[in-house]
Amino acid sequence: MNAASPKVRGLGIGWRPELALDIERRSDLGFVEMLAEDFDPLGDDCLPLRRLRNRGVQVVVHGVSLSLGGAEPLSASRLDRLARLAERYASPLISEHVAFVRGGGRETGHLMPVPRTRDSLELLVANIREAQAALPVPLAVENIASLVEWPDAEMTEPQFLTELLDRTGAWLLLDLENVYANSRNRGFDPIEFLEQLPLERVAYAHVAGGVERSGVYHDTHAHAVPPAVLELVAWFAGRYLGQGTAPGVMLERDDRFPSSEQLDAELTAIAAAMADGRVVSSEVPHDAVG
Amino acid sequence: MTLSAESRERLARSQAEFVAAMLAVDGRAPESFDPTHWQAAATALATKRRRSAARAWPALVESLGDEFERLWTEFAAAHDLPASGGPLADGFLFAKWLMSHRPLSDKARRELISVELQHQPCAEGLKPRRRPTVRVARL
């Protein structure tokens, strides 16, 4: 269990075609994350990703459709796609989610929460072990944001995640925005939550933005990263001071893409929060909330 | 402790019920779930599906103008998200469904053709064409 953490370090961003030029121009990226479902594993190289790879930027393969929390059998072709892309781009890590995405043969197209019960944990352990056996590099699993929770939980989310990671040896993709979103909607303290997680199991972290509508905070990936999430980045980075390098932190943006200046300012703010635990407010006005 | 077959079955059933309720047009929460949270989640999910498909088919959406949302809602209520091909496949099936009711604009038609050059329909939705349909030779 003391295997060295996969080397995902520095500032990162989710690679999207709409952001490809801005990403190419950014000189301080340690890694990018590619969405497996957007690529043909047997197709031609994605040249922008290949150029990033050639200049030393790590490429992490991230899946959204494996449904590790689901009772339906894991798909061999989805596992194969993850494996092939990881090999193609020499990824240090593959990541997926503590979630299910389909049930009764129907797709939701989104990450659904699992019940925090013993049975659900056992199902996840079995699926994660099966995935690990099929994949060429270590696997990290991500905590999700959800507006709904199953009733009759038998354990807290930190307890659930801790035991899951302990039983499987999987790494944690710590999504700080998801912790923040859940903390806002359910009324708990995000730092107290984070303090209960095995932070030595974190391979890398996500940040993203969201928006409040009618009293509900939505993790949209379509708005600026809130200052409160940048504070969590600073807290997170601060926990690793004196212990060697902190895990990488990346921005996820999927929609309502910002201007180049806004994106640059946001990445710079994240890097600043990582570097010295200081929250720097972006000097460029945030895009409108709404 | 490993998962018994009965427990796996039980989980499969509860997940199937969860998904069916989440995709249902009436947005009604299953028993024991908070109805307000459920409604917000179901609405957000439907919005995500529509926005994702729209992003993949901008010419089609533009050609429908104000009618897009109504037509999309009708289509989505009767057609599940395809298992393969994501929002591109979803919009493709929407375009095909539309064409059975009315003609597409020229721009939307061209957009459909360009997608068909790079992808082929399959049982689960769309998948990439491995061999190019059209090669352009430099003369």
Boltz contact constraints between the chains, C-beta under 6 A:
constraints:
  - contact:
      token1: [A, 37]
      token2: [B, 86]
      max_distance: 6.0
  - contact:
      token1: [A, 40]
      token2: [B, 128]
      max_distance: 6.0
  - contact:
      token1: [A, 43]
      token2: [B, 128]
      max_distance: 6.0
  - contact:
      token1: [A, 71]
      token2: [B, 8]
      max_distance: 6.0
  - contact:
      token1: [A, 71]
      token2: [B, 11]
      max_distance: 6.0
  - contact:
      token1: [A, 71]
      token2: [B, 12]
      max_distance: 6.0
  - contact:
      token1: [A, 71]
      token2: [B, 15]
      max_distance: 6.0
  - contact:
      token1: [A, 100]
      token2: [B, 15]
      max_distance: 6.0
  - contact:
      token1: [A, 103]
      token2: [B, 15]
      max_distance: 6.0
  - contact:
      token1: [A, 103]
      token2: [B, 16]
      max_distance: 6.0
  - contact:
      token1: [A, 103]
      token2: [B, 19]
      max_distance: 6.0
  - contact:
      token1: [A, 104]
      token2: [B, 16]
      max_distance: 6.0
  - contact:
      token1: [A, 104]
      token2: [B, 19]
      max_distance: 6.0
  - contact:
      token1: [A, 106]
      token2: [B, 19]
      max_distance: 6.0
  - contact:
      token1: [A, 106]
      token2: [B, 80]
      max_distance: 6.0
  - contact:
      token1: [A, 107]
      token2: [B, 81]
      max_distance: 6.0
  - contact:
      token1: [A, 107]
      token2: [B, 83]
      max_distance: 6.0
  - contact:
      token1: [A, 108]
      token2: [B, 19]
      max_distance: 6.0
  - contact:
      token1: [A, 109]
      token2: [B, 49]
      max_distance: 6.0
  - contact:
      token1: [A, 109]
      token2: [B, 81]
      max_distance: 6.0
  - contact:
      token1: [A, 110]
      token2: [B, 45]
      max_distance: 6.0
  - contact:
      token1: [A, 119]
      token2: [B, 7]
      max_distance: 6.0
  - contact:
      token1: [A, 119]
      token2: [B, 11]
      max_distance: 6.0
  - contact:
      token1: [A, 122]
      token2: [B, 3]
      max_distance: 6.0
  - contact:
      token1: [A, 123]
      token2: [B, 3]
      max_distance: 6.0
  - contact:
      token1: [A, 123]
      token2: [B, 11]
      max_distance: 6.0
  - contact:
      token1: [A, 147]
      token2: [B, 37]
      max_distance: 6.0
  - contact:
      token1: [A, 147]
      token2: [B, 40]
      max_distance: 6.0
  - contact:
      token1: [A, 147]
      token2: [B, 41]
      max_distance: 6.0
  - contact:
      token1: [A, 148]
      token2: [B, 33]
      max_distance: 6.0
  - contact:
      token1: [A, 148]
      token2: [B, 37]
      max_distance: 6.0
  - contact:
      token1: [A, 148]
      token2: [B, 38]
      max_distance: 6.0
  - contact:
      token1: [A, 148]
      token2: [B, 41]
      max_distance: 6.0
  - contact:
      token1: [A, 151]
      token2: [B, 32]
      max_distance: 6.0
  - contact:
      token1: [A, 216]
      token2: [B, 40]
      max_distance: 6.0
